[in-house]
Amino acid sequence: MNKRLSDFFSPEEVKRDGCFADVGHADSAVPGTLVYCDSVHYLEIANLNNNVSCVLTTPELASQAVTGKGVVAIASPRNAFFACTSVLVPSRRQMKRRFTPRLSFHRERGSGVA
């Protein structure tokens, strides 16, 4: 399901609203990825990657994000990214609870199982 930057960030922080379906790195192979870029190096990678749909970056770098990508300008893009991740991605404990199959064994009389 697609989420909007404006659902997570204030109007002052959202420089260009956009939709994303996943969170990841600037070189993500997954379409619709939200990334954070706290340096020119990673912003350049994200700008060239068509799978990146939204970028969290610093106010100083925000104007360098290419048109067509959602942009949030925030003092600490890394912290904002991990705050989003903690909300959007289930914890390992939740995943384990959700996807661990429950096996039950019972003994039949005469099966020889002790």
Secondary structure, DSSP 8 states (H G I E B T S, - for coil): --EEGGGTS-TTTEEE--EESEE--TT--STTEEEEE-SHHHHHHHHH-TTEEEEEE-TTTGGGS-TTSEEEE-S-HHHHHHHHHHHHS--HHHHHHHH---------TTS---
